[in-house]
Amino acid sequence: MAGKVFFGVSMSLDGFIAPKSSEELMGKQWMELQGWVFPLRFFRENLKLGKGGEEGRDNDIARETFERTGVSVMGKRMFDAGERMWPEEAPFHTPVFVVTHEKRDPWERPGGTTFHFINDGIEAALDQARMAAGDRDVRIAGGGSTILEYLNAGLIDEFTIALSPVLFGAGVRLFEGIDASRVALEQINAEHSPKVTHLTYAVRQR
Amino acid sequence: MAGKVFFGVSMSLDGFIAPKSSEELMGKQWMELQGWVFPLRFFRENLKLGKGGEEGRDNDIARETFERTGVSVMGKRMFDAGERMWPEEAPFHTPVFVVTHEKRDPWERPGGTTFHFINDGIEAALDQARMAAGDRDVRIAGGGSTILEYLNAGLIDEFTIALSPVLFGAGVRLFEGIDASRVALEQINAEHSPKVTHLTYAVRQR
């Protein structure tokens, strides 16, 4: 059976993970939010952007997150945005389960990523993801509303937030709609580089 | 002249510093948010709650925050709530400048706290606070809207957030109304105890 179910996202200090519209997705705020990722050696290698890049704890964390992930699960909106933006060799290199109403055959990409389209809800998608993940972990990749559905359903074991030193003021909030009466947190770890603070929490039910 | 102008607050992971209504102020969520503070030796000594209490880094941070503060500045709502809740020996032990439309003579409390009521706005209050603080720092004590006014006006040098592992889902957001086009942050420090993560940022103008 699979290991843990987790998510990991970059969040602004005021709680946002994305701008309001996906047209702004590559805008200045989002670049600042994700600014710690782009120079990393692992990020550059994984997207085949070229040799070199920054090493150190941020890079180790990015690599460890990739290596623990046996399967990713994502919502339809994230898939749609990614389908336009990912290179041909999509950066997952594992099975990816897309929660969607769309019926579609599995879509196999070079480099080991195969997208499977699951039509019967988040729990069914997670069951299949667990089976496919072997002894590695299942990552709920996004977007925010999919993460929140899993969190409110009590299906997340732990999560890591890369808290970036940036304020958005508006956009998509990670925890908008959280069921605070059900979800309790235990702080597991915090470590920071000059660019970002990595915060890890275990999820408990109240 | 005074040192830095700073604020320090406890914030939930989803960005809240208080429940929606002040009636809930001593409720369960708020107790969880502030839960790292109550057992501290410094907190107990300062409010004369009794001997003993937890030592360690959280306690050192609470004590250092107190010791660096030469003057506190607060809004009228925080003062009104505090006037009902503080013990006779209010916990500041310094001058406190209250930004208000109310005209009122200085109110001196036992133990060195004197409240001064300033009627000509946040900048005038800060000017007087700086002069009174000597070489110590000025703390913008709260509430949230007063902190945000100072932050948007470019008058804060740095701030520390004690990020508690709790989700509110609703309430008063620290950064609601932030002018993200003006305020840039530089991450200065992050350290965590089992209960809370202390995050310190310097404020830069864009």
HADDOCK unambig.tbl for C-alpha pairs under 7 A between the chains (distance, minus, plus):
assign (segid A and resid 14 and name CA) (segid B and resid 15 and name CA) 5.89 0.50 0.50
assign (segid A and resid 14 and name CA) (segid B and resid 175 and name CA) 6.02 0.50 0.50
assign (segid A and resid 15 and name CA) (segid B and resid 14 and name CA) 5.90 0.50 0.50
assign (segid A and resid 15 and name CA) (segid B and resid 15 and name CA) 6.16 0.50 0.50
assign (segid A and resid 165 and name CA) (segid B and resid 185 and name CA) 5.52 0.50 0.50
assign (segid A and resid 165 and name CA) (segid B and resid 186 and name CA) 6.14 0.50 0.50
assign (segid A and resid 165 and name CA) (segid B and resid 187 and name CA) 5.82 0.50 0.50
assign (segid A and resid 166 and name CA) (segid B and resid 184 and name CA) 6.50 0.50 0.50
assign (segid A and resid 166 and name CA) (segid B and resid 185 and name CA) 5.97 0.50 0.50
assign (segid A and resid 167 and name CA) (segid B and resid 180 and name CA) 5.66 0.50 0.50
assign (segid A and resid 168 and name CA) (segid B and resid 180 and name CA) 5.69 0.50 0.50
assign (segid A and resid 169 and name CA) (segid B and resid 176 and name CA) 6.97 0.50 0.50
assign (segid A and resid 169 and name CA) (segid B and resid 177 and name CA) 6.57 0.50 0.50
assign (segid A and resid 169 and name CA) (segid B and resid 178 and name CA) 5.57 0.50 0.50
assign (segid A and resid 169 and name CA) (segid B and resid 179 and name CA) 6.72 0.50 0.50
assign (segid A and resid 169 and name CA) (segid B and resid 180 and name CA) 5.54 0.50 0.50
assign (segid A and resid 175 and name CA) (segid B and resid 14 and name CA) 5.99 0.50 0.50
assign (segid A and resid 176 and name CA) (segid B and resid 169 and name CA) 6.98 0.50 0.50
assign (segid A and resid 177 and name CA) (segid B and resid 169 and name CA) 6.58 0.50 0.50
assign (segid A and resid 178 and name CA) (segid B and resid 169 and name CA) 5.58 0.50 0.50
assign (segid A and resid 179 and name CA) (segid B and resid 169 and name CA) 6.73 0.50 0.50
assign (segid A and resid 180 and name CA) (segid B and resid 167 and name CA) 5.66 0.50 0.50
assign (segid A and resid 180 and name CA) (segid B and resid 168 and name CA) 5.69 0.50 0.50
assign (segid A and resid 180 and name CA) (segid B and resid 169 and name CA) 5.53 0.50 0.50
assign (segid A and resid 184 and name CA) (segid B and resid 166 and name CA) 6.50 0.50 0.50
assign (segid A and resid 185 and name CA) (segid B and resid 165 and name CA) 5.50 0.50 0.50
assign (segid A and resid 185 and name CA) (segid B and resid 166 and name CA) 5.96 0.50 0.50
assign (segid A and resid 186 and name CA) (segid B and resid 165 and name CA) 6.12 0.50 0.50
assign (segid A and resid 187 and name CA) (segid B and resid 165 and name CA) 5.82 0.50 0.50
assign (segid A and resid 187 and name CA) (segid B and resid 194 and name CA) 6.60 0.50 0.50
assign (segid A and resid 187 and name CA) (segid B and resid 195 and name CA) 6.80 0.50 0.50
assign (segid A and resid 190 and name CA) (segid B and resid 192 and name CA) 6.17 0.50 0.50
assign (segid A and resid 192 and name CA) (segid B and resid 190 and name CA) 6.16 0.50 0.50
assign (segid A and resid 194 and name CA) (segid B and resid 187 and name CA) 6.62 0.50 0.50
assign (segid A and resid 195 and name CA) (segid B and resid 187 and name CA) 6.83 0.50 0.50
